[in-house]
Amino acid sequence: MSKIIDQFTLKTKIFANQGSLKELEKLKGRKAFIVSDKVMAEFGYLSQVIDHLTKAQIGTESFTGIQPDPDTKVVAEGLKAFQKADPDILIAIGGGSAIDAAKGILYAASQFIDCSKERPYFVAIPSTSGTGSEVTDFSVITAGGDKICLVDEFIAPDLAILDATCIKNVPNKVVVDTGIDVLVHATEAYVSSKATDFTDAMAEKTIQLLFEHLPILNQDIQNSYSRDRVHNASCMAGIAFTNAGLGITHSLSHAIGGKFHLAHGRCNALLLDAVIEYNAELNGSANTLAAEKYAKLAKMLNLPARTIREGVVSYVDAIKGLKRELGIEGGFGELIAEQDYQDSLVYMSQAAKNDRCTPSNPREPSVDELREIYEKVY
């Protein structure tokens, strides 16, 4: 029997912990095109980036038109500004939306601008601890109301700077939404059909850090130690899922988030329990590889796991307890009118089935099964 060859790639160089923003002064280049949002400008982080680049004698041009859930219009506007600036460095500073938009601009530039030009050196500086986008080759762009997932090695950043100072002014709701998103990234990567020993190690450490430090950060964003731990965990989860892929929690989340304009992390949080129960076949034998791995996570967290089934239930209960502690809603019924939800089920279930994250889910779902999950989490 031939052995399946595992692959693990980490293209991105990483500088972590507070003060690492100063590493920008070591960059070599002529001009940087900075993709950001108005919040980063208001808090002074954009000017800090510009100051460091000025010390490196690098010129700058800023594009701050980024909004949550960037769409093709924003990417087109950014591409126009990017083309005019003609940079040899691309820098994204902000949450997942800013980094995703920068990736979209970079991808569009490769398709529509002179391909003979050298790709700019790409630096990502996350201001939220959630998406892990600073180390992934994933980008989510909204097109015609649908969230489209781009996956291409070309858009993976060359350098990630994890300076958690950038998140100390983040609103509590964002801390919760992005933090729980990290847990979903790690959990899905851990049971993915493409998981390896390397991605498992990243996912396990991420989950340990999240359960220990996210509740602390939720209570006190000024706790610099927990802020660093959660920021690093976000990056590790990104490394795990860019190599292992994700699953149907994200597929379902992309569809419902795009339809009702809800925060991605919040959607993931409301879907995760039901997806774990589905993947583990908890209503049946609970004898799947995914179930075994969920139970292993329970043991790692010192939760009851004398049997696989007990371990899965313990892990689900721990997630539910964490969500209650973070103040997350009990279901989509608290966010969406029932008739609107029911009217959208067919569309959302089909969109989730066709999502780029579905093939790496450990259990292949039918459209009807995806609909049943949506019904369960309402």
N, C-alpha and C positions, 0 to 999 in steps of 0.2 A: 504494500500500500504506500503510495507516494505521499510525502509530507508536504503540507501546505506551507509555502514560504511566507513568513511574516515580514512586514515592512514598517519601519518607523522613521519618520523624517522630521527634523526640526530645523527649518531654514532660518528661523529668526534668532538673532542674538538678543539676549535679555540683560538689562541692568535693573536691579530691584532695590527697593526701600527708599526712604526719604532722603532727598538730596541728590538722587540719581538724575534729576533733570539737568544738572550741570554737565552731564556727559555730552550734551548737545554742542558744547564748546570744542569738542574733539572732532566734529564732523568736518569733512573736506568737501567743498563745493562752491559753486558760483552763486546760485539763487535757489531759495526754498519757496515752494508754494504750500501755504498752510491752510488746511481745511479745518474749520472749527464752527462754533456757534456763538451766539451773543452772550450766553451765560459764562463761557470761558473768558470772554472779553471783559465782562462786568466784574468778575472775581479777580481779574488781573493775571490769570494764568497765561493768556495769550501774549500779553506784554512780556512776561517772564521768558517765554520761549523766544520771542523776538530779541530780547536783551542778550540771551545766551548765544544766539546765532550771530548777532552783531559783533560780539567778542570774538567769534570765529571768522569774522570778516565775510559773512555770507549775507547777501541781500535777501529781502523777503517780500512776498506778496500774499495777502490774506484773503480768504473767501469764507465769510461767516454766515452764509445764508442757509445753514443746515437746520432742519426741523426734525422732530421725532418721525420715525418711519420714512426715511428719505425716498422720494419717488424719482421717476425718470426725468421729470422736469428739472428738479434740483441737480441731478447728475448732468443734464445737458447744459445748465447754466454754469456749473462748476467746470465742465469740460471747456467751455468757451473761455472762461477766465484762465484756466490752466494753459490752454493753447497760447493765449496772449502773453502769459508770464514766461513761457518757455523755460521751466525750471530743470535743474538736474537733481533736485531733492524734493520729495513730497513728504509733508508732515501732517498727520491727523492728530488733533488733540480734542478730546471730548469723550462722550459716551459711545455706545455701540453705533448710534446713528451717524456720528461724525466719521468714525472709522469705516463703517460700511459705505458711506457716501464717497469717501476718498478712494476706496477700493473700486467702487462703480466708475468713478472718474478715470482711474488708472486703466481699468478694463476697456472703457469706451475709447480712451486715447490709443490703446493698442489696436483697436478695430478701425478707427476713423481718421487717425492722424498718421503722418508719414511713419511707416513701420521701420524705416532705416534708422530712426533716432534711437539712441540708447535709452533704455528704461531708467527712470529716475530712481534714486535710492529712497526707499520708503521707510519712514519712521512713524510708529504708532505710539501715542501717549494716552492711555485710557484714563478718564476722569470718573469712571464708575467701576465697581467691582462686580462684573456680571457676565458680559458677553464673551470675554476671552478673545475678542476679535483681533487683538494686537498680535496674535500668533497663529491665526487660522487662515485658510484659503477659502473661507466662506464669506459671503456678503448677501444680506437680504435687502432687496430693493422693491419698492411698491410700483406696480405697473397696472394701470387700469383698475385700481382697487384691490388687486391681488398681490400677495407677497411672493416675489420670485427669488429663489435661492440660487445665487451664482456660486459655483465651485470651480476654482482654477488656481493652480500653483502660482501663476503669474501675479496674482493679487496678494499673496502672503507678504506681510511686512518683512523688511530686512533687519530692522531693529525695533525692539519694544522697550520703552522706559516706564517702569512701574514705580512711580513716585506717588505714594499714597497721600501726600500732602494735597494732591489735586482733588481728593474726595471728601475733605473735611467740611466742606460747605454744602454737600449734597443733601437734599431733603430726605427725611426719614422714610417716606414712601418709596423713594428711589433706592435707598439702601436695602429695603425689604425686597422689592421687585427684582433688583439685579442680583442680590445675594441668593435668593431662592432659585434663580435661573442657573447659578453656578452649581447648585446641588443637582438640578435636573441634568445639566450637561454631563456631570461626572457619573450620575446614576445610569444615564442612557449609554454613555460610552462604555461603561463597565459591562453591560449585558449585550452590547452590540454584536452582531454576527461577525464583525471584523476586529473585535477586541484582541489584544495581545498581552503578554506579560508586561510589556513596557507601558501600554496605555492603562492597564489595570493598576500599576503602581501609582501613576499620576492620579487616577480616579479615587483610589483608596485614601491617599493622603489628603486630597481635596475634601472628601466627605468628612474625614476626621476634623479637619480645620474648621469646616463650616458649622458642624454641630457644636463645636466648642466656642467659636468666636463670633458667629453671626448674632446670637442673642445679646452678647456683650455690646457689639457695635450698634445694634438696634437701640439699646439703652443709652449709649454714650459714643457718639461719632468722634469725639475728641480723644478716645482711647487709641493712642498711636500704635501700640503693640498689636491690638486686635485688628486695627485698620490695615496694617501691613500684612497680617496673616490672611485676611479675607481677600485682599488685593492679589496676593501671590496665589491663593487658591483659585481665583478666577482665571489666572493665566495658566495654571496647571491643568484645569479642566479644559481650557481651550486647546492645549497641547494634546490632551487625551482624545477629544472628539474630532480634531482635525485629522487625526490618524485612524481613529476607529469608526467615525461616523456617529450619528445620533439615532433617533427612533421616532415612533409615532406620537410621543408626547409633543415633539416639535412639529410634526406634520399637522396634527390637530390644532396646535397653537397657532401656526402660521395662518391656517384657514379662518379660524374664528377671530384672531387678532386683526386680520386684514378686513374681515367683514364688519366687525363692530368697533374697530379702532381702540382696542384695549391694549394695555401694556403687555409686552411679550412675556416678561417674567411672571406677571400675575396669571396670565393664561396657562403657562406651564405649571405653575403651582397648583391650580385648580384641577388640572388633568392628571398629574403624576400618580396619585394613589390608584386611580382606576386603571391606568396603563400598567402599573406594576402587577396588579391583580390579574389583568388579562394576560400579560406575558408569562406570569408564573403559573397560569391555569389554576388559580386558587379555587375556582368553583369545580375543578375536576381533580386530577391526580396530584397536582402540584409537584410533578416529577420532571420538570424541565431543567435544562442547564441554567436558564435565567433564574429559575426559582432557587437553585443551589447557590448562585452568586448573590442574590438578594439576601439569602440566609447567612452567607459568609460576611456580608456587610453588617448584619445584625450582631454576629459574634464579635466583629471588630469593634463595635460600639458597646460591647458588654451587655447586650440585650438577650433575653431568653431565646434560645435557638436549639433546643434539644432535638427537634426534628426540622426538616426543611420547611414544612408548612408553618411551624411555630416561628421560625426565623423570618419568613416572609411577612407574616402578620406583625411581628415585632418591629420590623423595619418600616412597614406602612404606618403603624401606630406612632412610631417615633417621628415620622414626617408630619403626621397629623398634629402631634403635640407641638412640634416646632412651628408649624403654620399658625396654630392657635396663639402661641407665645408672640408671634410676629404680627398678629392682628389681621391675618388674611381671611377673606370671606370663606364661607362654607360651600359655596357653589356659584355657578353662573347666574342662578336665579336672583342673586342679590345685585347683579349688574345689568342684566338684559331682560326686557319684557318677554313673557313666555310665548306670546304669539309670534313675535319677531324671531325668537329662537327656533320655534317649530318650523316656521316658514323657510328657514335657512339650512335646515338639517341635511337635505338632499345635496344641495350645492357644496356645503362644507365637507361632508363625508367624501364626496367624489374628489374634491380638491386635495384633501388629506391623503387619499389613496394615491394620487398622482405626484405627491410632494417628493422632493429629492431625498428627504430623510427616511422615507418609508422602507426602501430596500435593505437598510442595515438594521432594521428592527429584528429582534430575535425570533419573533413569531410573525408570519405573513398574514396580515388581516384582510378580510373582505370589506367591501364598502358597507355592508350591513353591520359588521362587527364594529366598524369605526362609528357608525351612527349610534349603536348601542352604548358605546363609551360616552359619546356626547349626551345621550339621554340620561345616563347614570350620574353625570357630574353637574346636571342642571340645578 
